[in-house]
Protein backbone atom coordinates (compact mmCIF):
# COMPACT_ATOMS: atom_id res chain seq x y z
CA UNK A 1 0.00 0.00 0.00
CA UNK A 2 1.38 3.43 -0.97
CA UNK A 3 1.94 5.82 1.91
CA UNK A 4 -0.30 8.93 1.79
CA UNK A 5 1.11 11.99 0.07
CA UNK A 6 1.45 15.27 1.89
CA UNK A 7 0.05 17.80 -0.57
CA UNK A 8 0.57 21.40 0.52
CA UNK A 9 -0.08 24.68 -1.32
CA UNK A 10 2.90 26.21 -3.08
CA UNK A 11 5.05 23.07 -3.29
CA UNK A 12 7.39 22.64 -6.27
CA UNK A 13 7.85 19.15 -7.69
CA UNK A 14 9.74 17.02 -10.13
CA UNK A 15 7.01 14.69 -11.41
CA UNK A 16 7.82 11.48 -13.29
CA UNK A 17 5.41 8.96 -14.87
CA UNK A 18 6.44 5.75 -16.65
CA UNK A 19 4.67 3.66 -19.28
CA UNK A 20 3.64 0.11 -18.52
CA UNK A 21 6.43 -2.46 -18.91
CA UNK A 22 8.70 0.40 -20.10
CA UNK A 23 7.04 0.25 -23.53
CA UNK A 24 7.64 3.09 -26.02
CA UNK A 25 4.01 4.22 -25.93
CA UNK A 26 5.08 7.90 -25.81
CA UNK A 27 7.40 7.51 -28.79
CA UNK A 28 7.58 10.86 -30.59
CA UNK A 29 5.14 11.36 -33.42
CA UNK A 30 2.90 14.18 -34.53
CA UNK A 31 -0.10 12.55 -32.86
CA UNK A 32 1.63 11.83 -29.56
CA UNK A 33 3.19 15.29 -29.37
CA UNK A 34 -0.05 17.12 -30.16
CA UNK A 35 -2.20 15.05 -27.80
CA UNK A 36 0.17 15.22 -24.84
CA UNK A 37 0.83 18.95 -25.16
CA UNK A 38 -2.87 19.77 -25.45
CA UNK A 39 -3.85 17.69 -22.43
CA UNK A 40 -0.95 19.10 -20.41
CA UNK A 41 -2.08 22.65 -21.21
CA UNK A 42 -5.71 21.79 -20.44
CA UNK A 43 -4.87 20.08 -17.13
CA UNK A 44 -2.59 22.93 -16.03
CA UNK A 45 -5.32 25.47 -16.78
CA UNK A 46 -8.08 23.46 -15.13
CA UNK A 47 -6.19 22.80 -11.88
CA UNK A 48 -4.16 26.04 -11.84
CA UNK A 49 -0.82 24.23 -11.96
CA UNK A 50 2.23 26.22 -13.07
CA UNK A 51 4.43 24.37 -15.54
CA UNK A 52 8.14 25.23 -15.51
CA UNK A 53 9.63 22.54 -17.77
CA UNK A 54 8.75 19.26 -19.46
CA UNK A 55 10.35 16.44 -21.42
CA UNK A 56 8.46 13.48 -22.86
CA UNK A 57 10.68 10.52 -23.77
CA UNK A 58 9.46 7.36 -25.44
CA UNK A 59 8.53 5.49 -22.27
CA UNK A 60 8.31 8.14 -19.55
CA UNK A 61 7.78 11.83 -19.00
CA UNK A 62 9.14 14.47 -16.63
CA UNK A 63 7.52 17.69 -15.45
CA UNK A 64 8.81 20.42 -13.16
CA UNK A 65 5.82 22.30 -11.76
CA UNK A 66 4.42 24.37 -8.92
CA UNK A 67 1.16 23.56 -7.15
CA UNK A 68 -0.16 26.84 -5.66
CA UNK A 69 -3.52 25.39 -4.57
CA UNK A 70 -2.59 21.83 -3.47
CA UNK A 71 -4.28 20.15 -6.44
CA UNK A 72 -1.44 18.00 -7.78
CA UNK A 73 -3.27 14.63 -7.43
CA UNK A 74 -6.32 15.89 -9.34
CA UNK A 75 -4.09 17.42 -12.03
CA UNK A 76 -2.11 14.21 -12.40
CA UNK A 77 -5.22 12.02 -12.47
CA UNK A 78 -6.71 14.15 -15.26
CA UNK A 79 -3.46 14.27 -17.26
CA UNK A 80 -2.70 10.56 -16.92
CA UNK A 81 -6.26 9.46 -17.58
CA UNK A 82 -6.90 11.44 -20.76
CA UNK A 83 -3.40 10.81 -22.15
CA UNK A 84 -3.90 7.06 -21.61
CA UNK A 85 -7.30 7.02 -23.35
CA UNK A 86 -6.20 9.18 -26.27
CA UNK A 87 -2.91 7.42 -26.96
CA UNK A 88 -4.37 3.96 -26.48
CA UNK A 89 -6.86 4.93 -29.19
CA UNK A 90 -4.01 6.21 -31.35
CA UNK A 91 -2.08 2.94 -30.95
CA UNK A 92 -5.15 0.71 -31.26
CA UNK A 93 -4.71 -0.85 -27.83
CA UNK A 94 -6.85 -1.27 -24.69
CA UNK A 95 -4.45 -2.40 -21.96
CA UNK A 96 -3.01 -0.29 -19.14
CA UNK A 97 -0.99 2.60 -20.50
CA UNK A 98 0.93 3.59 -17.37
CA UNK A 99 3.00 1.44 -15.04
CA UNK A 100 0.94 0.11 -12.12
CA UNK A 101 2.86 2.09 -9.51
CA UNK A 102 1.76 5.68 -9.07
CA UNK A 103 3.56 8.76 -10.36
CA UNK A 104 6.66 10.02 -8.57
CA UNK A 105 6.45 13.55 -7.12
CA UNK A 106 9.68 14.78 -5.53
CA UNK A 107 9.49 18.04 -3.57
CA UNK A 108 12.25 20.49 -4.50
CA UNK A 109 13.64 22.37 -1.51
CA UNK A 110 15.13 25.58 -2.92
CA UNK A 111 16.30 27.36 -6.07
CA UNK A 112 19.51 25.34 -6.41
CA UNK A 113 17.48 22.11 -6.31
CA UNK A 114 14.98 23.50 -8.80
CA UNK A 115 17.77 24.47 -11.20
CA UNK A 116 19.35 21.03 -10.78
CA UNK A 117 16.10 19.25 -11.66
CA UNK A 118 15.31 21.60 -14.54
CA UNK A 119 18.72 20.68 -15.95
CA UNK A 120 18.12 16.99 -15.27
CA UNK A 121 14.82 17.04 -17.15
CA UNK A 122 16.14 18.86 -20.20
CA UNK A 123 19.30 16.72 -20.36
CA UNK A 124 17.26 13.51 -20.25
CA UNK A 125 17.36 12.73 -24.01
CA UNK A 126 21.16 12.95 -23.93
CA UNK A 127 21.53 11.08 -20.63
CA UNK A 128 19.43 8.26 -22.13
CA UNK A 129 21.81 8.00 -25.09
CA UNK A 130 19.19 9.05 -27.63
CA UNK A 131 20.47 12.30 -29.18
CA UNK A 132 23.63 14.44 -28.71
CA UNK A 133 21.63 17.51 -27.63
CA UNK A 134 18.21 17.92 -26.06
CA UNK A 135 17.20 20.34 -28.80
CA UNK A 136 17.44 17.48 -31.30
CA UNK A 137 14.84 15.39 -29.48
CA UNK A 138 11.81 14.98 -31.79
CA UNK A 139 9.38 14.67 -28.89
CA UNK A 140 8.15 17.31 -26.48
CA UNK A 141 11.03 19.22 -24.91
CA UNK A 142 10.99 22.62 -23.22
CA UNK A 143 13.89 24.83 -24.34
CA UNK A 144 15.25 27.21 -21.66
CA UNK A 145 14.18 30.23 -23.71
CA UNK A 146 10.54 29.09 -23.49
CA UNK A 147 10.46 29.84 -19.76
CA UNK A 148 8.41 32.98 -19.29
CA UNK A 149 6.46 32.51 -22.52
CA UNK A 150 3.08 31.06 -23.50
CA UNK A 151 2.24 28.50 -26.19
CA UNK A 152 -1.18 28.41 -27.85
CA UNK A 153 -2.06 24.73 -28.29
CA UNK A 154 -4.86 23.73 -30.69
CA UNK A 155 -7.09 20.78 -29.89
CA UNK A 156 -5.92 17.82 -32.00
CA UNK A 157 -8.47 15.98 -34.11
CA UNK A 158 -6.95 12.67 -33.03
CA UNK A 159 -9.29 11.09 -30.43
CA UNK A 160 -11.18 14.32 -29.68
CA UNK A 161 -12.83 15.00 -33.03
CA UNK A 162 -14.41 18.20 -34.30
CA UNK A 163 -17.50 17.85 -32.14
CA UNK A 164 -15.59 17.69 -28.85
CA UNK A 165 -16.84 19.96 -26.07
CA UNK A 166 -13.27 20.70 -24.97
CA UNK A 167 -11.82 24.09 -25.94
CA UNK A 168 -10.51 24.45 -29.48
CA UNK A 169 -7.37 26.15 -28.16
CA UNK A 170 -5.63 26.20 -24.80
CA UNK A 171 -2.73 28.38 -23.71
CA UNK A 172 0.15 26.69 -21.92
CA UNK A 173 2.08 29.16 -19.79
CA UNK A 174 5.66 28.10 -19.05
CA UNK A 175 6.40 30.15 -15.99
CA UNK A 176 9.50 31.01 -14.01
CA UNK A 177 9.65 29.00 -10.77
CA UNK A 178 9.38 30.93 -7.49
CA UNK A 179 12.59 32.20 -5.95
CA UNK A 180 14.45 33.26 -9.09
CA UNK A 181 15.09 36.98 -9.47
CA UNK A 182 14.51 37.21 -13.22
CA UNK A 183 13.51 35.08 -16.17
CA UNK A 184 16.60 36.16 -18.11
CA UNK A 185 18.97 35.08 -15.33
CA UNK A 186 17.22 31.71 -15.00
CA UNK A 187 17.38 31.09 -18.74
CA UNK A 188 21.09 31.95 -18.74
CA UNK A 189 21.93 29.76 -15.75
CA UNK A 190 19.84 26.87 -17.03
CA UNK A 191 21.40 27.01 -20.51
CA UNK A 192 24.90 26.98 -19.01
CA UNK A 193 24.08 24.13 -16.65
CA UNK A 194 22.45 22.17 -19.46
CA UNK A 195 25.52 22.45 -21.72
CA UNK A 196 27.74 21.04 -18.97
CA UNK A 197 25.42 18.16 -18.14
CA UNK A 198 24.97 17.25 -21.79
CA UNK A 199 28.74 17.20 -22.24
CA UNK A 200 29.14 14.82 -19.31
CA UNK A 201 26.40 12.57 -20.65
CA UNK A 202 27.96 12.55 -24.14
CA UNK A 203 31.33 11.49 -22.68
CA UNK A 204 29.60 8.72 -20.75
CA UNK A 205 28.10 7.35 -23.98
CA UNK A 206 31.34 7.74 -25.89
CA UNK A 207 29.68 10.17 -28.28
CA UNK A 208 27.42 7.40 -29.62
CA UNK A 209 23.67 7.94 -29.69
CA UNK A 210 20.66 6.09 -31.03
CA UNK A 211 19.73 9.04 -33.26
CA UNK A 212 16.46 10.60 -34.34
CA UNK A 213 15.79 8.23 -37.26
CA UNK A 214 16.07 5.12 -35.11
CA UNK A 215 13.97 6.68 -32.34
CA UNK A 216 11.18 7.41 -34.82
CA UNK A 217 11.41 3.88 -36.24
CA UNK A 218 10.79 2.22 -32.87
CA UNK A 219 7.69 0.09 -32.38
CA UNK A 220 5.53 1.60 -29.58
CA UNK A 221 5.00 -1.93 -28.20
CA UNK A 222 8.74 -2.56 -27.85
CA UNK A 223 10.90 -1.64 -24.86
CA UNK A 224 14.57 -1.11 -23.98
CA UNK A 225 16.76 -4.19 -24.08
CA UNK A 226 18.55 -3.18 -20.90
CA UNK A 227 17.10 -4.22 -17.56
CA UNK A 228 15.78 -1.66 -15.10
CA UNK A 229 16.98 -1.55 -11.49
CA UNK A 230 14.24 -2.67 -9.12
CA UNK A 231 13.41 -2.09 -5.48
CA UNK A 232 15.50 1.05 -5.36
CA UNK A 233 14.80 4.18 -3.37
CA UNK A 234 11.68 6.18 -4.19
CA UNK A 235 12.58 9.66 -2.93
CA UNK A 236 9.94 12.20 -1.99
CA UNK A 237 12.25 15.16 -1.42
CA UNK A 238 15.31 16.56 -3.21
CA UNK A 239 17.66 18.87 -1.35
CA UNK A 240 21.36 19.22 -2.03
CA UNK A 241 21.78 20.88 1.36
CA UNK A 242 22.08 18.13 3.98
CA UNK A 243 20.28 19.99 6.77
CA UNK A 244 17.45 21.13 4.52
CA UNK A 245 17.01 17.53 3.39
CA UNK A 246 16.90 16.34 7.01
CA UNK A 247 14.35 19.04 7.81
CA UNK A 248 12.08 18.02 4.93
CA UNK A 249 12.35 14.33 5.80
CA UNK A 250 11.56 15.01 9.45
CA UNK A 251 8.54 17.03 8.37
CA UNK A 252 7.38 14.15 6.17
CA UNK A 253 7.86 11.60 8.96
CA UNK A 254 5.88 13.81 11.35
CA UNK A 255 3.06 14.03 8.80
CA UNK A 256 2.96 10.25 8.28
CA UNK A 257 2.89 9.59 12.02
CA UNK A 258 0.13 12.13 12.61
CA UNK A 259 -1.83 10.75 9.65
CA UNK A 260 -1.54 7.19 10.95
CA UNK A 261 -2.69 8.25 14.43
CA UNK A 262 -5.68 10.13 12.99
CA UNK A 263 -6.55 7.22 10.70
CA UNK A 264 -6.62 4.76 13.60
CA UNK A 265 -8.78 7.16 15.59
CA UNK A 266 -11.18 7.55 12.65
CA UNK A 267 -11.48 3.78 12.23
CA UNK A 268 -12.14 3.44 15.97
CA UNK A 269 -15.09 5.79 15.59
CA UNK A 270 -13.72 8.61 17.69
CA UNK A 271 -15.48 11.97 17.15
CA UNK A 272 -13.84 15.15 15.84
CA UNK A 273 -10.73 13.48 14.40
CA UNK A 274 -8.53 16.11 12.72
CA UNK A 275 -5.99 15.01 10.11
CA UNK A 276 -2.59 16.72 9.70
CA UNK A 277 -1.77 19.59 7.33
CA UNK A 278 -1.32 18.30 3.79
CA UNK A 279 -3.87 15.46 3.96
CA UNK A 280 -5.38 15.25 0.49
CA UNK A 281 -7.57 12.27 -0.41
CA UNK A 282 -9.63 12.08 2.76
CA UNK A 283 -10.06 15.86 2.81
CA UNK A 284 -11.14 16.14 -0.84
CA UNK A 285 -13.08 12.90 -1.25
CA UNK A 286 -14.54 12.44 2.24
CA UNK A 287 -14.47 15.97 3.70
CA UNK A 288 -12.55 15.04 6.84
CA UNK A 289 -11.33 17.97 8.97
CA UNK A 290 -7.70 18.84 8.23
CA UNK A 291 -5.31 21.29 9.87
CA UNK A 292 -4.95 24.43 7.76
CA UNK A 293 -8.05 23.80 5.64
CA UNK A 294 -11.37 25.13 6.79
C-alpha positions as CSV (number, residue, x, y, z in Angstrom):
1,X,0.0,0.0,0.0
2,X,1.4,3.4,-1.0
3,X,1.9,5.8,1.9
4,X,-0.3,8.9,1.8
5,X,1.1,12.0,0.1
6,X,1.4,15.3,1.9
7,X,0.1,17.8,-0.6
8,X,0.6,21.4,0.5
9,X,-0.1,24.7,-1.3
10,X,2.9,26.2,-3.1
11,X,5.1,23.1,-3.3
12,X,7.4,22.6,-6.3
13,X,7.9,19.2,-7.7
14,X,9.7,17.0,-10.1
15,X,7.0,14.7,-11.4
16,X,7.8,11.5,-13.3
17,X,5.4,9.0,-14.9
18,X,6.4,5.8,-16.6
19,X,4.7,3.7,-19.3
20,X,3.6,0.1,-18.5
21,X,6.4,-2.5,-18.9
22,X,8.7,0.4,-20.1
23,X,7.0,0.3,-23.5
24,X,7.6,3.1,-26.0
25,X,4.0,4.2,-25.9
26,X,5.1,7.9,-25.8
27,X,7.4,7.5,-28.8
28,X,7.6,10.9,-30.6
29,X,5.1,11.4,-33.4
30,X,2.9,14.2,-34.5
31,X,-0.1,12.6,-32.9
32,X,1.6,11.8,-29.6
33,X,3.2,15.3,-29.4
34,X,0.0,17.1,-30.2
35,X,-2.2,15.1,-27.8
36,X,0.2,15.2,-24.8
37,X,0.8,19.0,-25.2
38,X,-2.9,19.8,-25.5
39,X,-3.8,17.7,-22.4
40,X,-1.0,19.1,-20.4
41,X,-2.1,22.6,-21.2
42,X,-5.7,21.8,-20.4
43,X,-4.9,20.1,-17.1
44,X,-2.6,22.9,-16.0
45,X,-5.3,25.5,-16.8
46,X,-8.1,23.5,-15.1
47,X,-6.2,22.8,-11.9
48,X,-4.2,26.0,-11.8
49,X,-0.8,24.2,-12.0
50,X,2.2,26.2,-13.1
51,X,4.4,24.4,-15.5
52,X,8.1,25.2,-15.5
53,X,9.6,22.5,-17.8
54,X,8.7,19.3,-19.5
55,X,10.3,16.4,-21.4
56,X,8.5,13.5,-22.9
57,X,10.7,10.5,-23.8
58,X,9.5,7.4,-25.4
59,X,8.5,5.5,-22.3
60,X,8.3,8.1,-19.6
61,X,7.8,11.8,-19.0
62,X,9.1,14.5,-16.6
63,X,7.5,17.7,-15.4
64,X,8.8,20.4,-13.2
65,X,5.8,22.3,-11.8
66,X,4.4,24.4,-8.9
67,X,1.2,23.6,-7.1
68,X,-0.2,26.8,-5.7
69,X,-3.5,25.4,-4.6
70,X,-2.6,21.8,-3.5
71,X,-4.3,20.2,-6.4
72,X,-1.4,18.0,-7.8
73,X,-3.3,14.6,-7.4
74,X,-6.3,15.9,-9.3
75,X,-4.1,17.4,-12.0
76,X,-2.1,14.2,-12.4
77,X,-5.2,12.0,-12.5
78,X,-6.7,14.1,-15.3
79,X,-3.5,14.3,-17.3
80,X,-2.7,10.6,-16.9
81,X,-6.3,9.5,-17.6
82,X,-6.9,11.4,-20.8
83,X,-3.4,10.8,-22.2
84,X,-3.9,7.1,-21.6
85,X,-7.3,7.0,-23.3
86,X,-6.2,9.2,-26.3
87,X,-2.9,7.4,-27.0
88,X,-4.4,4.0,-26.5
89,X,-6.9,4.9,-29.2
90,X,-4.0,6.2,-31.4
91,X,-2.1,2.9,-31.0
92,X,-5.1,0.7,-31.3
93,X,-4.7,-0.8,-27.8
94,X,-6.8,-1.3,-24.7
95,X,-4.4,-2.4,-22.0
96,X,-3.0,-0.3,-19.1
97,X,-1.0,2.6,-20.5
98,X,0.9,3.6,-17.4
99,X,3.0,1.4,-15.0
100,X,0.9,0.1,-12.1
101,X,2.9,2.1,-9.5
102,X,1.8,5.7,-9.1
103,X,3.6,8.8,-10.4
104,X,6.7,10.0,-8.6
105,X,6.5,13.5,-7.1
106,X,9.7,14.8,-5.5
107,X,9.5,18.0,-3.6
108,X,12.2,20.5,-4.5
109,X,13.6,22.4,-1.5
110,X,15.1,25.6,-2.9
111,X,16.3,27.4,-6.1
112,X,19.5,25.3,-6.4
113,X,17.5,22.1,-6.3
114,X,15.0,23.5,-8.8
115,X,17.8,24.5,-11.2
116,X,19.4,21.0,-10.8
117,X,16.1,19.2,-11.7
118,X,15.3,21.6,-14.5
119,X,18.7,20.7,-15.9
120,X,18.1,17.0,-15.3
121,X,14.8,17.0,-17.1
122,X,16.1,18.9,-20.2
123,X,19.3,16.7,-20.4
124,X,17.3,13.5,-20.3
125,X,17.4,12.7,-24.0
126,X,21.2,13.0,-23.9
127,X,21.5,11.1,-20.6
128,X,19.4,8.3,-22.1
129,X,21.8,8.0,-25.1
130,X,19.2,9.0,-27.6
131,X,20.5,12.3,-29.2
132,X,23.6,14.4,-28.7
133,X,21.6,17.5,-27.6
134,X,18.2,17.9,-26.1
135,X,17.2,20.3,-28.8
136,X,17.4,17.5,-31.3
137,X,14.8,15.4,-29.5
138,X,11.8,15.0,-31.8
139,X,9.4,14.7,-28.9
140,X,8.1,17.3,-26.5
141,X,11.0,19.2,-24.9
142,X,11.0,22.6,-23.2
143,X,13.9,24.8,-24.3
144,X,15.2,27.2,-21.7
145,X,14.2,30.2,-23.7
146,X,10.5,29.1,-23.5
147,X,10.5,29.8,-19.8
148,X,8.4,33.0,-19.3
149,X,6.5,32.5,-22.5
150,X,3.1,31.1,-23.5
151,X,2.2,28.5,-26.2
152,X,-1.2,28.4,-27.8
153,X,-2.1,24.7,-28.3
154,X,-4.9,23.7,-30.7
155,X,-7.1,20.8,-29.9
156,X,-5.9,17.8,-32.0
157,X,-8.5,16.0,-34.1
158,X,-7.0,12.7,-33.0
159,X,-9.3,11.1,-30.4
160,X,-11.2,14.3,-29.7
161,X,-12.8,15.0,-33.0
162,X,-14.4,18.2,-34.3
163,X,-17.5,17.8,-32.1
164,X,-15.6,17.7,-28.8
165,X,-16.8,20.0,-26.1
166,X,-13.3,20.7,-25.0
167,X,-11.8,24.1,-25.9
168,X,-10.5,24.5,-29.5
169,X,-7.4,26.2,-28.2
170,X,-5.6,26.2,-24.8
171,X,-2.7,28.4,-23.7
172,X,0.2,26.7,-21.9
173,X,2.1,29.2,-19.8
174,X,5.7,28.1,-19.1
175,X,6.4,30.1,-16.0
176,X,9.5,31.0,-14.0
177,X,9.6,29.0,-10.8
178,X,9.4,30.9,-7.5
179,X,12.6,32.2,-5.9
180,X,14.5,33.3,-9.1
181,X,15.1,37.0,-9.5
182,X,14.5,37.2,-13.2
183,X,13.5,35.1,-16.2
184,X,16.6,36.2,-18.1
185,X,19.0,35.1,-15.3
186,X,17.2,31.7,-15.0
187,X,17.4,31.1,-18.7
188,X,21.1,31.9,-18.7
189,X,21.9,29.8,-15.7
190,X,19.8,26.9,-17.0
191,X,21.4,27.0,-20.5
192,X,24.9,27.0,-19.0
193,X,24.1,24.1,-16.6
194,X,22.5,22.2,-19.5
195,X,25.5,22.5,-21.7
196,X,27.7,21.0,-19.0
197,X,25.4,18.2,-18.1
198,X,25.0,17.2,-21.8
199,X,28.7,17.2,-22.2
200,X,29.1,14.8,-19.3
201,X,26.4,12.6,-20.6
202,X,28.0,12.6,-24.1
203,X,31.3,11.5,-22.7
204,X,29.6,8.7,-20.7
205,X,28.1,7.4,-24.0
206,X,31.3,7.7,-25.9
207,X,29.7,10.2,-28.3
208,X,27.4,7.4,-29.6
209,X,23.7,7.9,-29.7
210,X,20.7,6.1,-31.0
211,X,19.7,9.0,-33.3
212,X,16.5,10.6,-34.3
213,X,15.8,8.2,-37.3
214,X,16.1,5.1,-35.1
215,X,14.0,6.7,-32.3
216,X,11.2,7.4,-34.8
217,X,11.4,3.9,-36.2
218,X,10.8,2.2,-32.9
219,X,7.7,0.1,-32.4
220,X,5.5,1.6,-29.6
221,X,5.0,-1.9,-28.2
222,X,8.7,-2.6,-27.8
223,X,10.9,-1.6,-24.9
224,X,14.6,-1.1,-24.0
225,X,16.8,-4.2,-24.1
226,X,18.6,-3.2,-20.9
227,X,17.1,-4.2,-17.6
228,X,15.8,-1.7,-15.1
229,X,17.0,-1.5,-11.5
230,X,14.2,-2.7,-9.1
231,X,13.4,-2.1,-5.5
232,X,15.5,1.1,-5.4
233,X,14.8,4.2,-3.4
234,X,11.7,6.2,-4.2
235,X,12.6,9.7,-2.9
236,X,9.9,12.2,-2.0
237,X,12.3,15.2,-1.4
238,X,15.3,16.6,-3.2
239,X,17.7,18.9,-1.4
240,X,21.4,19.2,-2.0
241,X,21.8,20.9,1.4
242,X,22.1,18.1,4.0
243,X,20.3,20.0,6.8
244,X,17.5,21.1,4.5
245,X,17.0,17.5,3.4
246,X,16.9,16.3,7.0
247,X,14.3,19.0,7.8
248,X,12.1,18.0,4.9
249,X,12.3,14.3,5.8
250,X,11.6,15.0,9.4
251,X,8.5,17.0,8.4
252,X,7.4,14.1,6.2
253,X,7.9,11.6,9.0
254,X,5.9,13.8,11.3
255,X,3.1,14.0,8.8
256,X,3.0,10.2,8.3
257,X,2.9,9.6,12.0
258,X,0.1,12.1,12.6
259,X,-1.8,10.8,9.7
260,X,-1.5,7.2,11.0
261,X,-2.7,8.2,14.4
262,X,-5.7,10.1,13.0
263,X,-6.5,7.2,10.7
264,X,-6.6,4.8,13.6
265,X,-8.8,7.2,15.6
266,X,-11.2,7.5,12.7
267,X,-11.5,3.8,12.2
268,X,-12.1,3.4,16.0
269,X,-15.1,5.8,15.6
270,X,-13.7,8.6,17.7
271,X,-15.5,12.0,17.2
272,X,-13.8,15.2,15.8
273,X,-10.7,13.5,14.4
274,X,-8.5,16.1,12.7
275,X,-6.0,15.0,10.1
276,X,-2.6,16.7,9.7
277,X,-1.8,19.6,7.3
278,X,-1.3,18.3,3.8
279,X,-3.9,15.5,4.0
280,X,-5.4,15.3,0.5
281,X,-7.6,12.3,-0.4
282,X,-9.6,12.1,2.8
283,X,-10.1,15.9,2.8
284,X,-11.1,16.1,-0.8
285,X,-13.1,12.9,-1.3
286,X,-14.5,12.4,2.2
287,X,-14.5,16.0,3.7
288,X,-12.6,15.0,6.8
289,X,-11.3,18.0,9.0
290,X,-7.7,18.8,8.2
291,X,-5.3,21.3,9.9
292,X,-4.9,24.4,7.8
293,X,-8.0,23.8,5.6
294,X,-11.4,25.1,6.8
